[in-house]
């Protein structure tokens, strides 16, 4: 019981530490790069920036106002814990933007877009890793995706099209285009932070030497494999003697070159299919030592 309590407390402390790091990183991206150069971003953050420029009001005010409905939506759609962490993150970001003052780090527009997006995306990513959000767009997209036959990514894309169209009208086409680059940099950074450097990848290998490949993956890489029964479908006449087993495994993307080397050594003509995996649960996905 005590170990479970300590683990739970440690998880809570880690979550709020990640949210705090996210607030700091997002503040650096906004105050050090994006805001001083009149760039914007996608999502609620972008809407808040445009509202701030149009009304000559601090962005902190609009970040809180625009995110209130999505915190309530997160409470109803997800959980009160998520809503609480998101509220803390959003209010913390608003306060940080009021009190953090940074010099203009660079005047190069390309560097502003790339690194502004990087720091902002890292902040959003760390907050998500901590169990909350700094931008309510994802909550809105999740709610709409349950009602309509669109993916979350499609909905976010449509929302951002309207935001960047408004940016082009208000800030000018050049600033809007750089803002799109900022958004892309932020989006890729969020993906990297959330999924981590150990993003999982599924690999399917079709080869007559499936047994040798299976043992190579287990012994050399310490990964588990699954054997699937395959039937050759090419040709007019099916020959059961040509059926074979397909090797299927889950690896991190950093291990793919090593797997390719093993497969190429055992069977240079093997048919290999590699696909990205959004989420992995259960099973043997962690490395294990192999004992003969």
C-alpha positions in Angstrom: 0.0 0.0 0.0 2.8 2.4 0.9 4.7 1.7 -2.3 1.5 2.4 -4.3 1.0 5.7 -2.4 4.6 6.7 -3.1 4.3 5.8 -6.7 1.1 7.8 -7.0 2.7 10.9 -5.3 5.7 10.5 -7.6 3.5 10.5 -10.7 1.6 13.6 -9.5 4.9 15.5 -8.8 6.3 14.4 -12.2 3.1 15.5 -14.0 3.2 19.0 -12.5 6.9 19.3 -13.1 6.3 18.5 -16.8 3.5 21.1 -17.0 5.8 23.7 -15.3 8.5 22.9 -17.9 5.9 23.2 -20.6 4.8 26.6 -19.3 8.4 27.9 -19.3 9.2 26.6 -22.8 6.0 28.0 -24.3 6.7 31.3 -22.7 10.1 31.5 -24.2 8.7 30.7 -27.6 6.0 33.3 -27.4 7.9 36.2 -25.6 11.3 35.6 -27.1 10.3 34.9 -30.7 6.7 35.0 -31.8 5.1 38.0 -30.1 7.8 40.6 -30.6 7.8 39.9 -34.3 4.0 39.8 -34.8 3.9 36.2 -35.8 1.1 33.9 -34.8 0.4 30.2 -34.4 -2.5 27.8 -34.9 -5.1 26.8 -32.4 -6.4 28.8 -29.5 -2.9 30.3 -29.0 -3.1 31.8 -32.5 -6.6 33.2 -31.9 -5.4 34.7 -28.7 -2.4 36.4 -30.4 -4.7 37.9 -33.1 -7.2 39.1 -30.5 -4.4 40.7 -28.5 -3.1 42.5 -31.6 -6.5 43.6 -32.7 -7.6 44.9 -29.3 -4.3 46.0 -27.9 -5.0 43.8 -24.8 -2.5 41.5 -23.2 -2.5 38.0 -24.6 -2.7 36.5 -21.1 -6.3 37.7 -20.9 -7.4 36.1 -24.1 -5.6 32.8 -23.4 -7.7 32.4 -20.3 -10.9 33.6 -21.8 -10.7 31.5 -25.0 -9.7 28.3 -23.2 -12.4 28.4 -20.5 -15.0 26.6 -22.7 -12.5 23.9 -23.6 -11.5 23.3 -20.0 -15.2 22.7 -19.2 -15.4 20.5 -22.3 -12.4 18.6 -21.1 -14.1 18.1 -17.7 -17.2 16.6 -19.4 -15.5 14.7 -22.2 -12.4 13.4 -20.4 -12.0 13.8 -16.6 -11.8 16.3 -13.9 -8.1 15.6 -13.4 -7.4 16.5 -17.0 -9.5 19.7 -16.6 -7.7 20.6 -13.4 -4.2 20.1 -14.9 -5.2 22.0 -18.1 -6.6 24.9 -16.0 -3.4 25.1 -14.0 -1.3 25.0 -17.2 -3.3 27.6 -19.0 -3.4 30.0 -16.0 0.3 29.4 -15.4 1.1 30.2 -19.0 -1.0 33.4 -18.8 0.9 34.5 -15.6 4.3 33.6 -17.1 3.6 35.7 -20.1 2.8 38.7 -17.9 6.0 38.5 -15.8 8.6 37.0 -18.1 10.5 39.6 -20.2 13.0 38.4 -22.7 15.1 40.4 -25.2 14.6 40.0 -28.9 16.8 36.9 -29.5 17.0 37.2 -33.3 15.5 39.3 -36.1 15.9 36.6 -38.8 12.3 35.7 -39.7 13.1 32.1 -40.6 14.9 31.5 -37.2 12.0 33.2 -35.5 9.4 30.9 -37.1 11.5 27.7 -36.6 12.7 28.2 -33.0 9.5 30.0 -31.9 7.5 27.0 -33.1 10.0 24.7 -31.5 9.8 26.2 -28.0 6.1 26.6 -28.2 5.6 23.1 -29.5 7.9 21.7 -26.8 5.9 23.5 -24.1 2.6 22.1 -25.4 4.1 18.6 -25.7 5.5 18.6 -22.1 2.1 19.8 -20.8 0.4 16.9 -22.7 3.0 14.5 -21.2 1.9 15.9 -17.8 -1.7 15.0 -18.5 -3.0 18.5 -19.5 -3.0 20.9 -22.3 -2.0 24.5 -22.9 -4.2 24.9 -25.9 -7.9 23.8 -26.1 -7.9 23.0 -29.8 -7.2 19.3 -29.3 -10.2 19.1 -26.8 -12.5 20.8 -29.4 -11.2 18.5 -32.1 -11.8 15.4 -29.9 -15.4 16.4 -29.1 -16.2 17.2 -32.8 -14.6 14.0 -34.0 -17.1 12.0 -31.9 -20.1 13.7 -33.6 -18.8 13.9 -37.2 -17.0 11.5 -39.5 -13.7 13.4 -39.4 -10.4 12.6 -37.7 -9.0 14.9 -35.0 -6.2 15.9 -37.4 -8.7 16.9 -40.1 -10.6 19.1 -37.7 -7.5 20.8 -36.4 -6.4 21.4 -40.0 -9.7 23.1 -40.9 -9.6 25.2 -37.7 -6.1 26.4 -38.5 -7.0 27.2 -42.1 -9.5 29.8 -40.8 -6.9 31.1 -38.3 -4.2 31.6 -40.9 -6.7 33.2 -43.3 -7.5 35.7 -40.6 -3.7 36.2 -40.0 -3.2 36.8 -43.7 -5.9 39.5 -43.7 -4.7 41.2 -40.5 -0.9 40.7 -40.5 -0.2 40.4 -44.2 0.5 37.5 -46.4 4.3 37.3 -45.6 3.7 37.2 -41.8 0.9 34.6 -42.3 3.2 32.3 -44.3 5.9 32.5 -41.6 3.2 31.8 -39.1 2.3 28.6 -41.0 6.0 27.6 -40.7 5.8 28.4 -37.0 2.8 26.1 -36.7 4.5 23.3 -38.6 7.6 23.5 -36.4 5.4 23.5 -33.3 3.3 20.6 -34.5 6.3 18.4 -35.3 7.9 19.2 -31.9 4.7 18.3 -30.1 4.7 14.9 -31.9 8.3 14.3 -31.0 7.8 15.3 -27.3 4.5 13.3 -26.9 5.6 10.2 -28.8 9.2 10.4 -27.6 12.4 9.3 -29.2 11.2 5.7 -28.8 8.3 6.0 -31.2 7.1 2.5 -31.9 7.2 1.0 -35.4 5.6 -2.2 -36.7 7.5 -4.4 -39.0 6.2 -7.3 -41.1 8.8 -9.6 -42.8 7.9 -12.1 -45.5 10.8 -14.5 -46.2 11.4 -18.3 -46.6 14.1 -17.9 -43.9 11.5 -16.7 -41.4 12.9 -18.9 -38.6 16.4 -17.6 -38.9 15.0 -14.0 -38.9 12.9 -14.7 -35.9 15.8 -16.0 -33.9 18.0 -13.1 -35.1 15.5 -10.6 -33.8 15.1 -12.4 -30.4 18.7 -13.2 -29.8 20.4 -10.0 -31.2 17.8 -7.4 -30.5 16.0 -8.9 -27.5 12.6 -8.2 -29.0 9.5 -10.4 -29.0 8.0 -11.5 -32.3 4.7 -12.9 -33.5 4.5 -15.5 -36.3 1.5 -15.1 -38.7 0.4 -17.7 -41.1 0.7 -16.5 -44.7 -0.7 -17.8 -47.9 0.8 -16.7 -51.2 -1.8 -15.1 -53.4 0.2 -14.4 -56.6 -0.7 -16.6 -59.6 -3.8 -18.4 -60.8 -3.2 -21.7 -58.9 -2.6 -21.8 -55.2 0.1 -24.2 -54.0 -0.2 -24.9 -50.2 3.5 -26.0 -50.2 4.5 -22.4 -50.9 2.8 -21.1 -47.7 5.1 -19.6 -45.1 5.1 -17.8 -41.8 5.3 -14.0 -41.6 7.4 -12.4 -38.9 5.7 -9.5 -37.1 7.3 -7.4 -34.4 7.2 -3.9 -32.8 10.4 -1.9 -32.5 11.5 1.7 -31.8 12.4 3.7 -34.9 16.0 3.8 -33.6 16.2 0.0 -33.9 15.0 -0.1 -37.5 18.6 0.2 -39.1 19.8 -2.7 -36.9 16.8 -4.9 -38.0 17.4 -4.1 -41.6 21.0 -5.2 -41.3 19.9 -8.5 -39.7 17.3 -9.2 -42.3 19.6 -8.3 -45.2 22.3 -10.6 -43.9 19.9 -13.5 -43.6 17.8 -12.9 -46.7 18.6 -9.9 -49.0 15.4 -10.6 -51.0 13.1 -10.6 -48.0 9.9 -8.5 -48.3 9.8 -6.0 -45.5 6.9 -3.6 -44.6 7.5 -0.9 -42.0 4.7 1.2 -40.6 4.4 3.9 -37.8 2.4 2.9 -34.8 0.4 5.6 -32.9 0.1 3.6 -29.6 1.2 0.2 -28.2 -0.4 -1.4 -25.1 0.4 -4.7 -23.4 2.5 -7.4 -24.9 6.3 -7.6 -24.9 7.4 -4.2 -26.2 10.3 -3.6 -23.9 13.7 -5.1 -24.5 14.3 -8.5 -22.8 17.6 -10.4 -22.5 17.6 -13.7 -24.3 18.9 -16.8 -22.7 19.6 -20.0 -24.6 
